[in-house]
């Protein structure tokens, strides 16, 4: 499918369905786009659910789009996200998805730019305004829509203090040793600034959190390239266009995501 006929026309409409971590960025891009873009957000935390549950939530949102609404395409504000897009099917409206493993690529401007940074600094925990503002507070066992997440099913959603109260200090220490403390894999906190409101206070919070964990803190300006292309085109090799009747499949190569006719 050639994307050129889908964009660059003020008479056309697009539908955006994405994760709320890019709420500010998506709202800005929809506001300044020459094309009318209707936007919808799903709760952060879907990637913490089992992949079939994540896919089901996104598919339900796609299926709820009125085919008579005149949309030329549905833009998905998701990356591969632990294969949470696998099996999602375009009905009567084409889907457009960035080719990326992780949504952090959205803020680096491309999957390649993110990969270069990751290779240089592998022990990095990334933060953006959306990740900070939309962070889970409270029940990590049920990260989205009241469903139990993978961490909860493994018994790792509880804090150390909660595990001590439930299992005793010795058992809590054993669980953490055997199952692993995710923080031990990180030594660096990196904030990607997108130039939108509310960043300075969140950057300072991230700086303080890094100091508390004895991590290095770094920051850089983010890159709008990939998100801007998602909203305004051109949909080049960095995007997957899924024609009606085709479903998303994962590829373990540079394509990252692909599609095929019917259900995979």
C-alpha positions in Angstrom: 0.0 0.0 0.0 1.4 3.4 -1.0 1.1 5.9 1.9 1.3 9.0 -0.3 -2.4 9.0 -1.1 -3.3 8.8 2.6 -1.6 12.0 3.8 -1.1 15.7 3.1 -4.8 16.4 2.6 -6.8 18.6 5.0 -9.9 16.8 3.9 -8.8 13.5 5.2 -9.0 12.2 8.8 -6.8 10.0 10.9 -7.4 8.2 14.1 -4.7 7.9 16.7 -4.8 5.2 19.4 -1.8 5.2 21.7 -0.3 4.7 25.2 -0.9 7.6 27.5 2.9 8.0 28.1 2.9 10.1 24.9 -0.2 12.1 25.9 1.5 15.5 25.7 3.4 14.8 22.5 0.4 13.3 20.7 -1.9 16.2 21.7 0.7 18.7 20.4 1.1 16.9 17.1 -2.6 16.5 16.6 -3.1 20.2 17.3 -0.6 21.4 14.7 -1.1 18.7 12.1 -2.5 19.9 8.8 -4.7 16.7 8.8 -7.5 16.2 11.3 -6.4 13.6 13.8 -8.8 12.2 16.4 -6.9 10.9 19.4 -7.5 8.2 22.0 -5.3 7.0 24.8 -5.1 3.6 26.6 -3.8 3.3 30.1 -0.1 3.0 30.7 0.9 -0.5 31.9 -0.5 -2.7 29.1 3.0 -3.9 28.4 3.2 -5.3 32.0 0.3 -7.6 31.2 0.6 -10.9 29.3 1.0 -10.2 25.6 -2.4 -11.7 24.7 -4.1 -9.3 27.2 -2.3 -6.3 25.8 -3.2 -7.2 22.2 -6.8 -7.8 23.1 -7.1 -4.3 24.7 -5.6 -2.6 21.6 -7.7 -4.8 19.2 -10.8 -3.8 21.0 -10.0 -0.1 20.6 -9.3 -0.6 16.9 -12.5 -2.5 16.4 -14.5 0.2 18.2 -13.5 2.8 15.5 -16.5 3.5 13.3 -15.6 2.3 9.7 -18.0 5.0 8.5 -16.0 7.7 10.2 -14.0 8.5 7.1 -10.6 7.6 8.5 -7.8 7.1 6.0 -5.7 5.2 8.6 -5.4 4.3 12.3 -2.1 5.4 13.8 -0.9 3.2 16.7 1.2 4.9 19.3 2.9 1.6 20.3 6.1 -0.2 19.6 6.5 -4.0 19.5 6.3 -3.9 23.4 7.1 -7.5 24.4 5.1 -8.7 21.3 2.0 -7.1 22.6 1.0 -6.1 19.0 1.4 -9.6 17.6 -1.9 -10.8 16.1 -3.6 -7.4 16.0 -5.6 -7.2 12.8 -6.6 -4.3 10.6 -10.3 -4.5 9.8 -11.5 -2.1 7.2 -9.0 0.7 8.0 -5.3 0.4 7.5 -3.0 0.6 10.5 0.3 2.5 10.7 2.8 1.5 13.4 6.4 2.7 14.0 8.9 -0.1 13.5 10.4 -0.1 17.0 11.1 -2.6 19.8 10.4 -0.2 22.6 8.5 3.1 22.9 11.6 4.8 24.1 12.5 4.9 20.4 9.7 7.5 20.0 11.7 9.9 22.1 15.1 9.2 20.5 13.6 9.8 17.0 14.2 6.3 15.6 14.8 2.7 16.6 18.4 3.0 15.3 19.2 6.1 17.5 17.8 4.3 20.6 19.8 1.2 19.7 23.0 3.2 19.4 22.5 4.7 22.8 21.5 1.4 24.4 24.6 -0.3 23.0 26.8 2.5 24.5 25.0 2.7 27.9 23.2 -0.7 28.5 22.5 -0.1 32.2 20.2 2.9 31.6 16.8 3.5 33.0 14.9 5.9 30.7 12.5 8.6 31.8 10.3 11.1 30.0 7.6 13.5 31.1 4.9 11.0 30.2 6.6 8.1 32.0 6.9 10.2 35.1 3.4 11.7 35.0 1.6 8.5 34.2 3.6 6.3 36.4 1.8 3.6 38.4 1.0 4.7 41.9 -0.1 2.1 44.4 -1.0 -1.3 43.1 1.8 -2.6 40.9 0.1 -6.0 41.0 -2.6 -4.7 38.6 -0.8 -2.2 36.4 -3.6 -1.6 33.9 -7.4 -2.0 33.8 -7.4 -4.0 37.1 -5.8 -7.0 35.4 -3.0 -8.7 37.2 0.4 -8.2 35.6 3.2 -10.6 34.9 5.1 -9.3 37.9 2.1 -9.9 40.1 1.7 -13.4 38.9 5.4 -14.1 39.7 4.9 -12.6 43.1 7.3 -9.7 42.4 4.9 -6.8 42.5 5.1 -6.5 46.3 7.7 -4.2 47.9 10.4 -5.7 50.0 8.6 -4.5 53.2 5.4 -6.3 52.1 7.3 -9.5 51.4 8.9 -9.3 54.8 5.5 -8.9 56.4 4.1 -11.8 54.4 6.9 -14.3 54.3 9.5 -13.1 56.9 12.8 -11.4 56.4 14.8 -14.6 55.6 12.3 -15.8 53.0 12.0 -12.2 51.5 15.7 -12.1 51.1 15.7 -15.5 49.5 12.9 -14.5 47.0 14.8 -11.3 46.0 18.0 -13.2 45.6 16.5 -16.0 43.5 14.0 -13.9 41.4 16.3 -10.9 41.1 16.1 -7.2 42.0 15.4 -5.3 38.8 17.3 -2.3 40.1 20.6 -4.1 40.2 20.7 -4.1 36.4 20.8 -0.3 36.2 23.4 2.3 37.0 22.2 5.3 35.1 19.0 7.5 34.9 18.5 9.2 31.5 15.8 11.8 31.0 14.7 12.6 27.4 13.4 16.2 27.3 10.7 16.9 24.7 10.4 20.6 25.5 6.8 20.5 26.8 5.4 21.9 30.0 6.1 20.4 33.5 9.5 18.9 32.6 11.8 20.8 35.0 10.1 19.6 38.2 10.1 16.0 36.9 13.7 16.2 35.8 14.6 17.3 39.3 12.6 14.4 40.8 14.5 12.0 38.5 17.8 13.6 39.5 16.9 13.0 43.2 15.9 9.4 42.5 19.1 8.8 40.8 21.1 10.2 43.7 19.1 8.0 46.1 19.9 4.9 44.1 23.6 6.0 43.6 23.0 6.0 39.8 24.5 8.5 37.4 22.0 11.1 36.1 22.1 12.3 32.5 19.6 14.2 30.3 19.3 15.1 26.6 16.9 16.8 24.2 14.5 14.3 22.6 14.0 14.0 18.9 10.5 14.5 17.5 11.3 12.9 14.1 9.5 9.6 14.5 6.4 10.9 16.2 6.1 13.8 13.7 6.3 11.3 10.8 3.7 9.1 12.4 1.2 12.0 12.4 2.2 13.9 9.3 4.2 11.4 7.1 6.0 10.4 5.1 5.5 6.8 6.3 8.8 5.5 5.1 10.8 2.3 6.0 10.5 3.2 9.7 6.8 2.4 9.6 4.7 -0.7 9.1 1.4 -0.2 7.1 -1.0 -3.0 7.7 -3.7 -3.3 5.0 -7.2 -4.3 5.9 -7.5 -8.0 6.5 -3.8 -8.4 7.5 -2.4 -9.1 11.0 0.8 -8.0 12.7 3.6 -10.5 13.1 7.0 -10.1 14.8 10.3 -10.4 12.9 13.7 -11.0 14.5 15.4 -8.7 12.0 15.6 -5.1 11.0 11.9 -5.0 10.1 11.0 -5.7 13.8 7.3 -5.8 12.8 5.6 -7.1 9.6 2.2 -8.2 8.5 0.5 -11.1 6.7 -3.0 -11.8 5.4 -5.4 -13.1 8.0 -4.7 -14.3 11.5 -1.1 -15.4 12.2 
